[in-house]
Amino acid sequence: MAVSTNGDKNVNNRYYFLVPDGSNGIPKKEGGYASSWHTDNASILFYAISNNDERIIEAERSDDEDVYYVDVDVDFTLGFWSNGYNPTVSTVNIQLEYYDAGESALYPDGLESFNEMIYVVDPNVLIISSRYQLQGEWYYYYGNGCYGVTKNGNVNECLRDDHNHYDIGDSNVDGVVNVMDATTIQRHLAQLNWISEENFYLADVDKDSIISIIDATIIQRFVAGMIKEM
């Protein structure tokens, strides 16, 4: 991999990253997680990927001690954030271009660009593969660590404290589990809209690694009070 710096002349998109709070990472044998992001010697790295190039960029700290950013050329369409202290812990690969309509539950009409947006990890979703990967979602960044889902938001709409409070079954990510979540799954199966990869785990209620009508049925039974938990 070629190593890039933030001083390249051809960079023109800036991506922000909210560093996890250290309560997630590599599972300990005795339970819980070893701190994987907040360490004294940690640097935050961004791996940018295009069709014919890969670069490692060291992130800069932003206006909040937990927020970092990188400047990346628009030719790079994928990337992931990693802790330089323990590079086996990272986010999943994330797209750097746009969301098509229906691709994200947060932005059903699509999203033209992730420039000046912030990627926020959901510490409840850990994927163990060749590295320990955490899923997340893009949000509009308001500065000072605040972010939200509206383009012209302000600190009054800051989601800083509740980005990871979605319950299993909340497939449309509106903060409640109700019949609309079952409908969201049905529309996904009918290819009328799509549940994003980032929110897959919320809709996969029975944890069989697929989204199916069974998941919608479980949600309906839960809403009707026929089952106590999912």
Backbone torsions as a table, in degrees:
resi	resn	phi	psi	omega
1	MET	NA	138.8	173.4
2	ALA	-82.0	143.2	-179.6
3	VAL	-98.2	124.4	-178.8
4	SER	-104.8	162.0	172.2
5	THR	-122.4	165.5	-179.3
6	ASN	-71.9	-1.4	-179.1
7	GLY	-90.9	2.2	179.8
8	ASP	-58.8	142.9	-177.1
9	LYS	-75.0	-22.6	-172.2
10	ASN	-97.5	9.7	177.7
11	VAL	-85.1	139.1	179.8
12	ASN	-149.7	9.1	171.0
13	ASN	-120.1	137.2	179.2
14	ARG	-114.0	127.4	179.5
15	TYR	-117.7	133.8	178.8
16	TYR	-103.4	157.9	-178.3
17	PHE	-142.6	127.6	175.2
18	LEU	-91.9	112.8	-175.0
19	VAL	-68.2	132.3	176.0
20	PRO	-57.4	160.5	-170.6
21	ASP	-83.1	5.9	177.2
22	GLY	91.6	-4.8	179.6
23	SER	-89.5	7.8	178.2
24	ASN	-134.1	159.2	-178.5
25	GLY	149.8	-135.6	-178.5
26	ILE	-77.6	125.1	-179.5
27	PRO	-62.9	138.4	175.1
28	LYS	-86.1	151.3	178.1
29	LYS	-61.8	-33.9	-177.2
30	GLU	-86.0	4.4	179.9
31	GLY	104.7	157.0	-177.6
32	GLY	78.0	-168.6	-175.8
33	TYR	-126.4	145.4	171.9
34	ALA	-78.5	139.4	178.7
35	SER	-58.3	129.2	-172.4
36	SER	-122.9	-11.3	-177.3
37	TRP	-120.0	-46.0	-177.9
38	HIS	-91.6	96.3	173.0
39	THR	-135.7	160.0	-175.5
40	ASP	-60.3	-34.2	-174.2
41	ASN	-104.2	10.9	-173.0
42	ALA	-75.8	139.9	166.9
43	SER	-121.5	148.6	179.9
44	ILE	-97.7	123.1	-178.3
45	LEU	-111.2	149.2	175.0
46	PHE	-122.8	127.4	178.4
47	TYR	-100.6	109.3	-178.9
48	ALA	-96.8	135.8	-172.7
49	ILE	-130.0	129.9	172.6
50	SER	-126.8	-175.1	-179.4
51	ASN	-64.4	-29.8	-174.5
52	ASN	-132.4	15.6	-177.8
53	ASP	-156.4	153.2	172.3
54	GLU	-137.5	141.4	-179.9
55	ARG	-138.8	148.8	173.1
56	ILE	-109.5	123.7	-176.6
57	ILE	-121.3	127.9	175.9
58	GLU	-81.8	126.7	-175.5
59	ALA	-76.7	152.2	176.1
60	GLU	-100.4	146.6	175.2
61	ARG	-75.2	139.0	-175.5
62	SER	-97.8	-149.1	-175.7
63	ASP	-78.3	-1.5	176.4
64	ASP	-132.4	140.4	-174.1
65	GLU	-64.0	-19.4	179.6
66	ASP	-96.7	0.1	-177.2
67	VAL	-112.9	129.5	178.4
68	TYR	-122.6	161.2	179.0
69	TYR	-144.3	157.9	173.5
70	VAL	-136.1	152.4	172.6
71	ASP	-106.1	124.8	-171.1
72	VAL	-132.1	136.4	176.8
73	ASP	-60.7	143.9	-176.8
74	VAL	-66.8	-14.7	177.7
75	ASP	-68.1	-19.2	-179.5
76	PHE	-86.3	121.1	-171.8
77	THR	-107.0	-11.7	177.4
78	LEU	-136.4	160.9	174.9
79	GLY	-175.4	173.4	172.3
80	PHE	-152.0	151.3	178.5
81	TRP	-92.5	142.7	-178.9
82	SER	-142.9	152.2	174.3
83	ASN	-85.7	120.0	-179.5
84	GLY	-63.1	-23.9	178.2
85	TYR	-71.1	-36.0	179.6
86	ASN	-142.1	82.4	-171.5
87	PRO	-67.4	-7.5	175.3
88	THR	-76.2	-7.8	176.8
89	VAL	-105.4	123.4	-174.5
90	SER	-155.2	177.5	168.1
91	THR	-83.2	168.8	168.7
92	VAL	-67.9	167.0	171.7
93	ASN	-62.4	133.4	-179.1
94	ILE	-123.7	145.3	179.5
95	GLN	-81.1	148.5	-173.8
96	LEU	-115.6	7.2	-175.0
97	GLU	-101.2	-70.6	-173.3
98	TYR	-169.8	164.9	168.0
99	TYR	-101.3	132.3	168.7
100	ASP	-74.1	160.3	177.4
101	ALA	-57.1	132.0	178.8
102	GLY	85.9	-4.2	-176.1
103	GLU	-81.8	-25.5	-178.5
104	SER	-127.5	133.9	178.1
105	ALA	-66.2	-29.6	-179.8
106	LEU	-75.3	-29.5	-177.5
107	TYR	-130.1	73.7	-173.7
108	PRO	-62.4	-23.3	178.7
109	ASP	-88.5	4.1	-178.1
110	GLY	91.7	175.5	-177.8
111	LEU	-147.6	126.6	-172.1
112	GLU	-71.4	-34.5	-174.3
113	SER	-158.9	152.9	173.7
114	PHE	-100.5	9.6	177.5
115	ASN	-59.2	131.8	-179.7
116	GLU	66.3	16.1	175.4
117	MET	-99.1	173.5	-176.9
118	ILE	-125.9	135.4	177.2
119	TYR	-94.6	124.8	-175.0
120	VAL	-118.0	122.7	179.8
121	VAL	-76.2	141.8	169.4
122	ASP	-96.7	106.7	-174.1
123	PRO	-66.7	-7.4	178.6
124	ASN	-84.2	-7.5	-174.6
125	VAL	-117.9	102.4	179.6
126	LEU	-116.1	126.3	177.2
127	ILE	-110.0	123.0	179.7
128	ILE	-101.9	111.1	178.1
129	SER	-133.2	-129.4	174.7
130	SER	-71.0	-17.3	172.3
131	ARG	-144.7	166.3	179.2
132	TYR	-85.9	113.1	-172.0
133	GLN	-115.1	141.0	179.1
134	LEU	-116.8	132.9	177.2
135	GLN	-84.7	165.4	178.9
136	GLY	-166.0	-158.4	-177.9
137	GLU	-153.5	153.0	173.4
138	TRP	-82.9	142.1	174.9
139	TYR	-135.9	156.5	170.3
140	TYR	-67.3	135.6	-177.1
141	TYR	-101.0	126.2	-178.1
142	TYR	-99.4	-8.0	-176.6
143	GLY	95.9	162.9	179.0
144	ASN	56.7	30.1	177.8
145	GLY	84.9	-3.6	-176.4
146	CYS	-94.1	148.8	179.5
147	TYR	-154.5	165.1	178.9
148	GLY	-164.9	-169.5	-173.9
149	VAL	-107.1	2.0	176.0
150	THR	-108.0	145.3	-172.4
151	LYS	-65.6	-41.5	-176.1
152	ASN	-107.0	45.8	-177.7
153	GLY	-77.0	177.0	177.1
154	ASN	-143.4	-176.6	-175.3
155	VAL	-63.6	-20.7	177.9
156	ASN	-69.6	-16.8	178.7
157	GLU	-106.4	16.4	-176.2
158	CYS	-63.6	129.5	178.9
159	LEU	-102.1	17.5	-172.4
160	ARG	-52.7	-35.4	-172.8
161	ASP	-96.6	-6.8	-174.1
162	ASP	-130.4	19.6	-177.9
163	HIS	-68.6	-18.7	-176.8
164	ASN	-113.6	24.6	-175.4
165	HIS	-104.7	19.0	177.8
166	TYR	-75.1	135.6	178.9
167	ASP	-87.4	150.9	174.2
168	ILE	-58.0	132.7	-175.8
169	GLY	103.8	-17.9	179.9
170	ASP	-80.2	68.7	-171.0
171	SER	-70.5	-22.1	176.8
172	ASN	-97.8	4.7	171.7
173	VAL	53.2	51.3	176.6
174	ASP	-111.3	7.1	174.8
175	GLY	93.7	-4.7	177.7
176	VAL	-136.1	152.7	174.6
177	VAL	-103.7	114.7	179.7
178	ASN	-147.7	-171.0	-174.7
179	VAL	-63.7	-23.2	179.1
180	MET	-64.8	-27.4	178.0
181	ASP	-69.6	-38.5	174.2
182	ALA	-63.7	-40.9	178.6
183	THR	-64.0	-39.7	177.7
184	THR	-58.5	-42.5	178.3
185	ILE	-65.6	-43.0	179.3
186	GLN	-61.7	-41.2	178.2
187	ARG	-67.4	-34.8	175.7
188	HIS	-62.7	-45.6	-179.4
189	LEU	-66.8	-30.5	177.7
190	ALA	-84.3	1.3	179.6
191	GLN	62.5	30.9	175.6
192	LEU	-89.9	-26.7	169.7
193	ASN	-153.9	168.7	-174.2
194	TRP	-122.9	137.0	171.2
195	ILE	-86.9	125.3	-173.3
196	SER	-67.6	160.2	176.7
197	GLU	-58.5	-36.8	-178.8
198	GLU	-63.6	-31.2	-176.6
199	ASN	-103.7	9.0	-178.0
200	PHE	-55.0	-43.4	-174.2
201	TYR	-64.8	-26.0	179.6
202	LEU	-71.4	-33.5	-178.3
203	ALA	-88.2	-23.4	-179.9
204	ASP	-82.2	71.1	-170.6
205	VAL	-65.2	-39.0	-176.6
206	ASP	-88.1	4.0	173.4
207	LYS	56.1	42.4	175.8
208	ASP	-104.0	12.8	175.6
209	SER	71.5	13.7	171.7
210	ILE	-137.2	154.4	172.6
211	ILE	-96.5	122.0	-175.6
212	SER	-140.1	175.8	179.1
213	ILE	-64.7	-21.6	176.8
214	ILE	-62.7	-39.6	178.7
215	ASP	-62.8	-42.3	178.2
216	ALA	-64.1	-39.6	179.7
217	THR	-64.6	-40.9	178.7
218	ILE	-61.5	-42.6	178.8
219	ILE	-62.6	-44.1	179.1
220	GLN	-60.7	-40.8	178.8
221	ARG	-66.6	-36.7	178.3
222	PHE	-66.4	-46.3	-179.0
223	VAL	-63.1	-35.0	-179.8
224	ALA	-79.0	-3.7	179.2
225	GLY	79.9	14.1	-179.1
226	MET	-79.1	-23.0	173.2
227	ILE	-130.9	151.5	-173.4
228	LYS	-84.5	-33.8	-177.0
229	GLU	-150.2	164.2	-179.5
230	MET	-114.7	NA	NA
